[in-house]
Amino acid sequence: MMKRQCEFCTECRMETEYRLEPKVIHKVIKDKDYEFTITAAICSECGSEVDVRGLIDKNSKEVDHQYRVAEGIISIEDISLLLKLYNIGKTPLSIALGFGEVTVQRYLDGQIPSKEYSDIMTNALASPTFFKNKLRENKEKITPAAYKKAWEAADKLERAFTVSSKLLRVITYIFEKLDEVTPLSLQKLLYFTQGFFLALYGKALFEEDCEAWVHGPVYAPIYRLFKDFTYNPIDDVRFSILFASKEVLTEEEKKVLDVITQTFGIYGAKVLEYITHNEDPWKQARIGYTTDEYSHEILTKESIQSYYQEVSKKYNLKSVEDVKQYIQDVIG
Ligand SMILES: [Zn+2]
């Protein structure tokens, strides 16, 4: 049941119920006329507008937001995201971008940036390479420690941009579905996802190939991306924020990912490794190598596809139950 909302109506001279309605207002900012849609509280008895606590604040935020959208100005959220993305403080960020020392602080407090400065920040958000160039230009003006931290963060992000957008999107989806994903288990989940997709739809979900490493199939660029987390769950907010909305997955792709995360996703990395060690594609790619020997042999998409096509003849692999049965039979 909806909560009744009441407020004192100055027309009715009593507490009355009110409803919230959108209201269009006009405002002139820097000699330009703008139309904004805000929220008004309307008295249900007499139809006049009532003052509701919190609404003024909400509406001023709404106007600020709509103005930024209309002018293509970066949001405060995105400015604070820059700090997180590049592991940098407000003052060094200001200086690195070529602004005055307190400029970023002022923007975070609500001052609206010029289009020129806004574009610089938008570019820094979209491109670690652009940010690195800015950082390098202003290297002498910030402390070596701040420079190093920001440079390393930008470097890592830059590496993420070498991975195909489809694979980035798949990883983000897995992060959305599972609470704890270690680098090692992520590698296996990507491998199973690709394998199942190849078997069920006859085409690859993402273009990257994996290699037959000692602990199972590994997508090398993804290994480099997350290796700092070693055996711990990957906890990288920057990743999800950046890539969540970049590319949308199809229903087919999501279906496979849902099945994989609900089945393989409940096991730890060691169990998943045990499974891949008992499947043909990895075993075949490891022929000629000893157990601990380093290898860059590729598990070809063809070998992965034909293996899982065989599996799907026996297990179907379309539902969670099918896949659970397959896992049970492999791990015994
Ligand atoms: Zn009233």
Residues whose N, C-alpha, C, O or C-beta is under 5 A from the ligand:
A	BS01	ZN	C9 E11 C12 T16 C43 E45 C46 G47
